[in-house]
Amino acid sequence: METNQERDGGGRMARREAGERAPELRLRREIGLWSAVSLIAGCMIGSGIFMSPQGVLVHMGSPGASLVVWAACGLLAMLGALCYAELSALIPESGGEYAYILRTFGPLPAFLVIYTFVLVGRPAAIAAIVLSFAEYAVAPFDPGCSSLPQFLLRSVAAACLLLMTLVHCWSSRLATTLMNVFTAAKVLSLLVIVGGGAVVLGQGRGRTEALLSAFDNTTWQAGRIGMAFYQGLWSFDGWNNLNYVLEELKNPKQNLVWALAIAIPLVTILYLLANVSYLLVLSSREILSSDAIAVSWGNQVLGSWAWLVPLAVTLSTLGSANGSFFSGSRVCYVAAREGHLPRLLSMVHVHRLTPAPALMFTTALALVLVILGNFSTIVNFLSCLAWLTNGITISCLLYLRMKKKNLPRPYKVSRAPPHPSAGPYLHPCHHGPGFSLPGAGSHHRLPPDGVPIHLPVPALWLPGVFPVCPLPVPAQVFSDSHPASAAAPGSCFNH
């Protein structure tokens, strides 16, 4: 028996010396299509559309022009998201902008981006959201108080943060379930506002004069138009959150684009219809003077049920905090995995398979900002840095288009709108380059900007976007000038 034990021990030692290691722990792929839609829509729909959407109207001067800006902001968000989708197809890793900049321009720009994001940017955003949640959650219990005690607000915000940390450390599936619930509540609340406006219009009580003279007093000053777009695009912020958690998305090559194609148009339509409902119920003076436009709308339309509006705002802020916390902690985890943050933050809980150290680190930084309370200057400064980071990320796509033309692209954003005859862009042919869908039994030719595709479902068509099939990945697609660490499995940027 001793001899066998010695042999077994010697065998184990030999295997260890041979370099065998235990399987590496990874985060589970817990995010399905509808959870992905909930993450995008839930992060985009915050308290702004309920409390202060009139910023666009203030700068544009007319209801019609403000609605055009809202629609244009939705289109810009969609175009940006599709560019990110192509980058995620080329670089199938979590981390969003950080991963794309790291694989394209190297570690130094990525290092600068990640430290502004992880140390200040995302914790400041989370702190601001939970403080807003605390204000809306506490206000109904002391309606006569114009200024709530700061200690109470910060205590409620800190409790919210700690509760979210516990949930996210316990189970990623539970966190995504909560995300689905909060997003459903947000969408339902906006549908109530849209439906209330339709009822008011049907009863003949709507203020249709604002829509009949929709473009009167429209401003054409470039500065005011720019500020209107700035206000509108702030309400669409969050469209890129799914790119931060790509490695946890089920079937990312298909579900990423589908989630974007569902969530962003849905939010855009809801924003447009909600603004129309506000215009039908409230006068221009009431809209411009209100600090909480949805509350004013609810007092006139919902009557005794007006308390639903503050509840909707509370759930909206809590859902946004949950989504921002979920995605922000993953960026911290990815940066630590790449060596730009302490390795401790790249560890995963053995049983729960959640990035517990990264979650706790993000919580600690957000708690510091909650306790400090006044960080509006930091947020304003970082909002400029966020736009700069987005611009650098889009430049990654342009660089890869010019320098790495032969990389496999499961999705490609067209440089020009496709010809109308291209939709749905599948045309039978028998000769020349083509592809076949499973069960289709025939080959299909693509429009000039398209590339072959192989999907397990009927092909998805979006204006200017052509899903394409993954080609064999070359062993070396990048020069050694950017010696970034190893990419995720399946990435075409392995060195």
N, C-alpha and C positions, 0 to 999 in steps of 0.2 A: 504493500500500500504506500509506504514511504517512497519507494522507487517511482511508482506511478505519479505521486504528487510532485516529486522532484522533476520528473519528465514534463508533467503539465506546467509546472512553474517555469522550467527551462524553455518550453514552447512559447509560453506567454511572453517571456523575456525576449525571445528571438523575434516574435512578431512586433514587439515594441521597438526593438532595434531596427527592424526592417522598415520602420516609419509608418506603421498602421496607426490610424487615429480614430477616435470615436466620431460618429457622424456629427457634422456641424449643425448646431441649432439654427433654425430659420423661422421667420415669422410665417404664420399660416396664411394661405389665401382665403380669407374670410369674406371678402367684399364681392358680392354678385352684382349683376347689372343694376337692379333697383336700389341697392345700397349705394352704388356709385352715383346714380342719379340723385339720391338723397344727399350724399356728401356735397356734390356740386351745388345743387339748388339750396341746400340748407346753409352753406357758407355764403352764398350770394344774397339770400334774403335775410337781411338783418333788421334792425329797428328803424333804419332810415326811411323805408317806403311807408311805414306807419306814422312816423313822427315828423319828418322834415323833408318831404320830397319836393317842396316848392322852390328849392334852390335853383333848379333848372329854369323854372318859370320866371323867377326874379331876374335872372341874367338875360333871358331871351326876350322878355317883354310881352309875349303873346302865347296863348294856349296851344295854337297849332304848331308854332315853331318849337315849343317845348316838347310836344309829342314827337316831332321829327327828330329832335336830339335824343330822346329816350330810345327811339327805334334805331338810330344810328349807333348809339352806344352798345345796344344789343348786338348789332352786326359786327362792330369792332371786337367785342368780346368773343364772338363766334369765330372770327378770323384768327384772332390770337390763339384761341384754344385749338384750332385746327393746325396751326403752325407747331404748337406744342405737341399735338398728336403725332405729327411726322417725326419730331425729335424723339418722342418716346418710342416710336417704332425703330428708330436707328439706335437708340440708347435705352434699352428696356430695363431701367433701374429706377428705384425710388430716389427721391431727393429733388425732383423738379429742376429748377434753374441751376442749382448747385451741381447736380450730376451732369447736365448738358454742358455747362461752362468747363467743368473739370475735364471731361473727355474731349472737348474741342480745343480749348485754349490752354489747358494745363493747370497745375495745382495752385499757382500764385493767385490768379484772378478768382478761382473757386474759394481759396482760403479767405480772401477779403470779403467775398459775398457771404460765406457761411457765418463769419463772426458777427457781421451786422445783423444777419437774420436770426441766429440762434441766441446771441447774448442780449439783444435789445429788441429787434423788430418783431418777432413773433410773440415773445413774452409781453411786450407793450400792447400789442393788439389784443391778446387774451385778457390782460389786466383791464383794458378799457372796456371790453365787452362785459366782463363779470361785474365791473362797477356799475355799468348801465343796468344790468340785470338786477343788482341789489337795489338800485334806486326805484325801478319799476315794481319790484317785489315788495318793498317796504312801504311805499307811498300809500297804498290803500288802507294800511293800518293806522295811519296818522294823516287823514285828509286835510286837516286844518293847518298843518305845519308847512310853511313855505320853504324852509331850509331844514333838511333832515340832518341829524347828528352824523358827523363824518365817521366817528368811531363805530357806530352801528352799521353804516354802509360798508365800511371796510371789513367788519367782522362777517357780515353776510357774504360779501364777495370772497373772502378767504375760505369760508365754509363751503361755498360752491366749488371753489378750486380743489379743495381737499377731497370733496365727494367725487368730483370728476376723476381725480387721480386714482382713487380707490376703484372706481368702475373700470377704468382703462387698464389698470394693472391686473385686475381680476380676469377680464375676458375681452378680447377684441370683438367677439361676436355680440356680446352684450352692448358694447359701445356703438356698434353699427346698428343694432336694434333700436337703441335710443335715438340715434340719428334719424332713422326712418320715421319714428314716432313724431319727433320734433318737426321734421320737414312736412309730414302729412298735416300737422296742426297749422303750420305756416301757410301752406297752399290752401287749406280749408278757410283760414281767416281771410286771405285775399279773395277767395271765391265768394265769401259772404259780402265783402265790400263791393265786388263787381256785381253780384246779384242784387244788392240793395240799390245800387245806382240804376240798374235795369228796371227795378220795380218803381222807383221814383220817376223815371222817364215814362214808363207805361201808364202811370197815374196822372201824367200831365203836369207834374210838379217840378220837373227838371229845369235847371237854368240853361236853356239851350242857346241863349244869346251869346254865351262865351264860345260856343262851337260854331255858331252861324258867322261870327266875325272873328274866326280863329286866328287869323294872321295880322290883325290890326296891331299897330305899335311894335311890330317886330324890329329888333335891333340888328344892325349889320356890322357892328364894331367887332373887330377881330378879337380884342381882349375879352369882351363880354361873352362872345361865342365860345372862346377857349375855356373860360371859367364855367360855362354851362356844361361843356363836355367833361370838365374835371369833376363837377358835382355828379353828373350822371354816371360816369365810369366808376366813381367811388361806390355807387350802389351796386355795380356789377362785379365788384372785387370778390374774388373767391373762385372764379372759373378755372383756375389752375391747381386747385387743391388736390384733385385726383392724381395728378402727376407726382405729387409727393409720396404717394402710397402705392405706386404702380406694382411693386412686387407682391402686394397683398391682394391685388385684383385678380379675380378668376377670369381666365381666357382674355388677357388684356388686349391682344391684337384685335379682337372683335368688340369687346365690351367698352373699351375706352371711347372709341368714336361714337358708338351707339349712345353712351351716357351723355356725351357732349351734345349730340344731335337732339336728344330729348330734353335735357335740363336747361340749356341756355335759351332755346326758343320758348320753352315753357315759362321761364322767368321773365323774358322780354314781353311776352303777351300779357302776363299777369300784371307787370308794371304798367304797361300802356292802358289796360282796361281799368286798373285801380286809379290811375290819374284821371281818366275820363269820368269815372264815378265821382271823384272829388270835385271835378269841375261842374258836374251836373247838380250836386247837392249844395256846395258852398260857393259864395260869391268870391270874386277875385280879392276883395279886401279881407274877407275872412281867411282865405287861404294864405295870403301874405303875412297876416298878423298872428296866425296861430303857431304856438310852440309845439303842439301835438295835433297834427291835422287829422289823423284818424280818430282821435278822441272827439274832436269837434264834429266830424262826420257821424260818429256813433251817437252823439247826443241828439242829433237831428233825425236820424233814420231809425236807430234801434230802440230809442226810448229807454224803458226800464232794463233792457238788455245791453245797455251801453258799457256795462262792466266787462263785457267780452273783449273789448278792444285793449284795455290794459293787460288783460290776461294773455291775449295774443302777442302783445309786445314782449311780455315777460318770457313766454315760451320761445319767441323768435330769438331773443338775445341769448337764452340758455342754449338753444340749438346751435347758434353760430359759435358760441364759446366751445361747445362740445366738438364741432367739426374742426375748428382752428386748433384746438388742443390735440386732436387725433392726428392731424397732418403735420403740425409743427414738431411734435415729438419724434416723428419718423425722420425728419430731416436731420435732427440732432443725432439720431441713431446711425444714419448713413454717413454723416461726416465723421463720426467716431470710428466707424468701420474702415473709412479711408485713411485714417490717421491724422485728421485735422482737428480732432478733439480727443480727450483722454479715452483710452481703450475701454475703460469701465463702462462708458456710455453706450458701447456697442454690444453689451451683453444682453442676453435674453433670458427671461425666467424659465427655469428648467421644465416646470410642469405646465405653466399657463401659456408659454410661448408668446409673451408680450415684452416689449422693450422697457421693462420696469425702471432701470437706471435713467434712461433718457426721459421718461415720463416724470420721474421725481426731479430731475435737473430742471426741466422746463417749468414745473410747478414752483420750485424754489425761486427761480428768477422772476416769475410772474408775481409771486407773493411779495417779493421785495418791492416791486413797482406798485402793487396794491397798497402796501403800507406807506410808501412815499406819497402816493396819491396824485401829485402834480407832475405830469410828464408830457403835457401837451406839446411842448417845444420839441421833445424827442420824437413824438409821433409825426409832427409836421415835417421834421427833417427827414425821417425815415420814409415818409410817403414819397418824397422826391427820389430817394435812393431806390425805392421799389420800382418806380417807373424806369430808372436808369438800368436796373437789373433786368427788367423785362426787355428793354431795348438791346442789351448785350446778348440776351438769350435768343432773340430773333436773329441777331447777327450770326449766331452759331449756325442757324439753319442756312443762311445765305452763304456762309463760308463753306459748309459741307456741300451745298449745291455746286459751288464753283470748283472746289478742290477735290471732292470725293464723289464724283458723278456716278461712279459704278457701285456705290454701296447699295445693298438691298433695301428697298423701301416698301414695307407693307402698306403704307399710306403716303400719298404725295399730294401736296397742295399745289394747284395749278397757278402759274404766274398770271394767267389771263382767264376770264370766265369762259367756260366751254360753250360751244355752239349749242343752241337750243335743241338741235336734232340729236345731240349726244345723249340726252336723257331718254330712257334710263341707261344708255350707252352700251347696251348689249345687243349686238346685231349678228345674226348667223352668218358664218362664212365657212369656206372649206379649204382655203389656201392661206398661206401667210401666217405671221405670228398670231397666236391666239391662245385660248385657255379653255378648260371645260369645268363646269360646276358639277359636283357630285350628283349623279342621277340625271344630268341634263342630256348627256349623250351627244353633245355637239360642241364645236369650238365657236368662239365669239371674238370678233375684232373690237378693239378699243379705239376711242378717239385719239387724235394726235398726241395729246398730253398724257394719255393714260399709259399704264403699265399692267402686265398680266396679273390676274388675281386668282386665288383659290380659297374659297370660303365654304364652310359647312352649311351656310344658309343662303337664301337669295341675296344677291349683291346689294349693298347699300350705296345709294347715289346721293351725293351732296354737291351743291354747286362748287366747282373748282377743286373737288377732292375725289381722287380715284383710289380705292383700295387695291392693293397689288399683292402678289404672292411673294412670300419670303424665298429668295434665291439662296443657293448654297453660300454659306458665309466663308469668305476667305480667311485663312489663318492669320494674316497680317494686313490690316486695312489702314493702320495709322503708321506714320513714321515714328522713329524712336525719339523725336524731338519733344514728345509729351509723355514722359514715362509715368503715367498715372498708374495707380494700383489696379489689380485685376478687376474687371467688370463682372457684373452679375452673369449667371449662367444664361447662355443664349444671346448675350450681347455681341454685336459685331465690332466692339471696341476692345476685345481681349488682346492683350499684348503677348 
